[in-house]
Amino acid sequence: MAALIWAAGIDPVWELSRTDLNDRCLHFKTVPPETKLVHIEVLDIEKSLFPPSVTCTYSDGEGDLIAHQRTALLVSLVASAGFAGVVLTQVSAARRSHTGKNPGSSV
């Protein structure tokens, strides 16, 4: 799931040119449509790989283009780690109970 979120939501933004990123930052600032700004200026765009972010700096603040995708990615990774822990615990318990019933078994 984490790979799907990265491939669909984060990686395409990394591939954008500086001009396309600027356009995305302008669009990001104009949503919701009730924004009353007359002139929007993107002062800077910063990319960070860990944690993944694309931060647009405006004259009145900042916005992260991929905040929702980053949150989904982190939740997915935590859930995957939790499920993997449960599976490993169950496998370990099953092996212990299996070897406990057959003392002569080497498995």
Rosetta silent file (secondary structure, phi, psi, omega in degrees, C-alpha in Angstrom):
SEQUENCE: MAALIWAAGIDPVWELSRTDLNDRCLHFKTVPPETKLVHIEVLDIEKSLFPPSVTCTYSDGEGDLIAHQRTALLVSLVASAGFAGVVLTQVSAARRSHTGKNPGSSV
SCORE:     score description
SCORE:     0.000 S_00000001
   1 L     0.000  -41.393 -179.744    0.000    0.000    0.000 S_00000001
   2 H   -61.459  -39.735  179.149    2.832    2.387    0.860 S_00000001
   3 H   -64.830  -37.538  177.804    4.400    1.806   -2.562 S_00000001
   4 H   -64.962  -43.774  178.298    1.070    2.578   -4.241 S_00000001
   5 H   -62.253  -43.130  179.423    0.705    5.836   -2.297 S_00000001
   6 H   -63.103  -47.440 -175.984    4.281    6.814   -3.212 S_00000001
   7 H   -66.798  -35.434 -176.201    3.817    5.931   -6.892 S_00000001
   8 H   -89.869  -32.272 -171.402    0.452    7.672   -7.252 S_00000001
   9 H  -113.171  -30.017 -174.015    0.781   10.690   -4.984 S_00000001
  10 H  -104.516  -49.242 -177.037    4.374   11.582   -4.229 S_00000001
  11 H   -57.980  -41.529  179.330    6.598   10.430   -7.096 S_00000001
  12 H   -59.972  -31.927  178.373    4.687   12.322   -9.825 S_00000001
  13 H   -70.288  -34.782  178.408    5.290   15.581   -7.956 S_00000001
  14 H   -65.421  -26.463 -178.046    9.028   14.842   -7.787 S_00000001
  15 L   -81.010  -12.213 -174.782    9.080   14.522  -11.573 S_00000001
  16 L   -71.728  146.635  175.524    7.624   18.014  -12.193 S_00000001
  17 L   -73.282  169.452  179.178    9.737   20.824  -13.584 S_00000001
  18 H   -60.416  -39.404  179.405   10.248   24.028  -11.593 S_00000001
  19 H   -65.235  -44.182  178.850    7.617   25.796  -13.746 S_00000001
  20 H   -65.317  -38.260  176.308    5.065   23.026  -13.201 S_00000001
  21 H   -63.373  -40.543  177.547    5.775   23.060   -9.470 S_00000001
  22 H   -60.592  -42.985  177.386    5.224   26.818   -9.451 S_00000001
  23 H   -62.253  -41.637  178.252    1.867   26.290  -11.182 S_00000001
  24 H   -63.618  -39.114  178.539    0.924   23.636   -8.609 S_00000001
  25 H   -64.669  -41.003  177.824    1.869   26.015   -5.792 S_00000001
  26 H   -63.575  -43.515  178.606   -0.323   28.743   -7.296 S_00000001
  27 H   -63.965  -42.008  179.862   -3.231   26.318   -7.643 S_00000001
  28 H   -58.798  -38.454 -177.767   -2.690   25.050   -4.085 S_00000001
  29 H   -74.346  -26.043 -177.722   -2.940   28.610   -2.757 S_00000001
  30 L   -89.415    0.787  176.586   -6.183   29.357   -4.626 S_00000001
  31 L  -105.372  126.378    9.084   -8.036   26.372   -3.135 S_00000001
  32 L   -75.529  160.461 -173.810  -10.566   26.807   -1.539 S_00000001
  33 L   -65.126  -14.374  179.752  -12.121   29.060   -4.172 S_00000001
  34 L   -79.737    8.053  176.478  -13.216   31.673   -1.646 S_00000001
  35 L   -60.080  131.557 -175.203   -9.607   32.871   -1.403 S_00000001
  36 L  -103.376   18.963 -179.048   -9.639   36.651   -1.822 S_00000001
  37 L   -73.653  136.644  178.361   -6.022   37.168   -2.840 S_00000001
  38 L   -88.193  -41.642 -178.313   -5.471   39.459   -5.813 S_00000001
  39 L  -129.859  124.793  177.816   -1.818   38.629   -6.379 S_00000001
  40 L  -112.259  127.359  179.018   -0.137   35.367   -5.331 S_00000001
  41 L  -121.677  125.890  176.065    3.620   35.194   -5.398 S_00000001
  42 E   -90.486  112.983 -177.532    5.553   31.964   -4.896 S_00000001
  43 E   -82.443  -35.762 -177.397    8.793   32.993   -3.211 S_00000001
  44 E  -159.519  154.400  174.950   10.427   29.581   -2.965 S_00000001
  45 E  -131.851  123.329  179.655    9.785   25.864   -3.485 S_00000001
  46 E  -120.436  136.666  175.855   11.676   23.318   -1.391 S_00000001
  47 E  -109.345  142.900  176.355   11.682   19.537   -1.784 S_00000001
  48 E  -135.930  131.971 -178.950   12.560   17.130    0.997 S_00000001
  49 L   -81.316  -38.299  179.887   12.887   13.374    0.561 S_00000001
  50 L  -135.877  113.957   -7.439   12.588   12.394    4.223 S_00000001
  51 L   -71.025  150.858 -177.605    9.999   13.128    5.290 S_00000001
  52 L   -62.952  126.754  176.772    8.660   13.620    1.774 S_00000001
  53 E  -157.549  151.308  170.836    7.465   17.185    1.274 S_00000001
  54 E  -129.685  102.571 -173.676    7.195   19.891   -1.333 S_00000001
  55 E   -99.701  123.148  175.673    6.879   23.185    0.523 S_00000001
  56 E   -97.595  127.851  178.361    5.710   26.300   -1.281 S_00000001
  57 E  -105.035  124.148  178.932    6.674   29.562    0.413 S_00000001
  58 E  -111.019  172.143  178.258    4.365   32.524   -0.181 S_00000001
  59 L   -65.624  -22.249 -178.542    4.571   36.094    1.075 S_00000001
  60 L  -113.588   15.282  177.967    1.964   35.229    3.732 S_00000001
  61 E   149.480 -161.027 -178.322    3.055   31.713    4.757 S_00000001
  62 E  -132.173  160.866  175.221    3.803   28.196    3.553 S_00000001
  63 E  -149.334  142.833  179.454    1.933   25.215    2.203 S_00000001
  64 E  -104.978  119.886 -176.688    2.932   21.602    1.601 S_00000001
  65 L   -65.065  -30.557 -173.681    1.720   20.165   -1.705 S_00000001
  66 L  -117.566   29.103 -178.902    1.926   16.540   -0.600 S_00000001
  67 H   -60.307  -43.101 -178.736    0.938   16.747    3.093 S_00000001
  68 H   -66.501  -41.884  179.118   -2.069   14.439    2.626 S_00000001
  69 H   -66.022  -38.863  179.193   -0.062   11.863    0.686 S_00000001
  70 H   -63.216  -42.915  178.521    2.732   11.994    3.283 S_00000001
  71 H   -62.085  -44.896  178.581    0.232   11.363    6.082 S_00000001
  72 H   -62.297  -39.697  179.155   -1.297    8.454    4.167 S_00000001
  73 H   -63.510  -46.206 -179.151    2.184    7.049    3.512 S_00000001
  74 H   -65.581  -41.330  177.586    3.171    7.228    7.179 S_00000001
  75 H   -62.733  -42.472  179.313   -0.112    5.658    8.336 S_00000001
  76 H   -62.969  -42.717  179.553    0.327    2.886    5.769 S_00000001
  77 H   -65.529  -41.611  178.676    3.903    2.209    6.891 S_00000001
  78 H   -64.781  -43.746  178.863    2.907    2.104   10.571 S_00000001
  79 H   -63.370  -42.471  178.928   -0.009   -0.223    9.812 S_00000001
  80 H   -62.186  -42.680  178.560    2.233   -2.475    7.696 S_00000001
  81 H   -63.974  -40.273  177.976    4.821   -2.639   10.481 S_00000001
  82 H   -62.780  -46.737  178.816    2.071   -3.483   12.979 S_00000001
  83 H   -63.441  -40.423  178.533    0.658   -6.253   10.798 S_00000001
  84 H   -63.244  -39.622  177.323    4.149   -7.633   10.172 S_00000001
  85 H   -62.480  -42.499  178.876    4.767   -7.673   13.927 S_00000001
  86 H   -63.910  -44.579 -179.968    1.533   -9.572   14.542 S_00000001
  87 H   -62.446  -45.792 -179.577    2.359  -12.105   11.822 S_00000001
  88 H   -63.994  -38.013  177.144    5.886  -12.655   13.146 S_00000001
  89 H   -63.891  -43.029  179.310    4.536  -13.082   16.680 S_00000001
  90 H   -65.640  -41.212  179.107    1.970  -15.631   15.469 S_00000001
  91 H   -64.293  -43.296  179.418    4.580  -17.548   13.456 S_00000001
  92 H   -63.587  -42.607  178.663    6.920  -17.602   16.435 S_00000001
  93 H   -64.902  -39.607  179.285    4.132  -18.784   18.758 S_00000001
  94 H   -65.274  -39.704  178.828    3.121  -21.487   16.267 S_00000001
  95 H   -66.225  -41.187  179.367    6.706  -22.737   16.027 S_00000001
  96 H   -63.964  -43.034 -178.981    7.054  -22.820   19.807 S_00000001
  97 H   -70.000  -33.855  179.445    3.804  -24.755   20.230 S_00000001
  98 H   -69.044  -45.141 -179.298    4.731  -27.127   17.382 S_00000001
  99 H   -72.838  -25.678  177.736    8.175  -27.912   18.798 S_00000001
 100 H   -70.266  -30.172 -178.059    6.719  -28.197   22.315 S_00000001
 101 H   -81.543  -29.966  179.710    4.343  -31.012   21.266 S_00000001
 102 L  -117.900   84.408 -176.949    7.027  -33.047   19.491 S_00000001
 103 L   -61.737  -25.929 -179.190   10.151  -32.949   21.672 S_00000001
 104 L   -82.547   -9.484 -177.878   11.980  -35.289   19.299 S_00000001
 105 L   -78.605  141.208  178.526   11.334  -33.018   16.293 S_00000001
 106 L   -97.779    2.752 -178.618   14.152  -30.807   15.055 S_00000001
 107 L   -84.882    0.000    0.000   11.824  -28.392   13.219 S_00000001
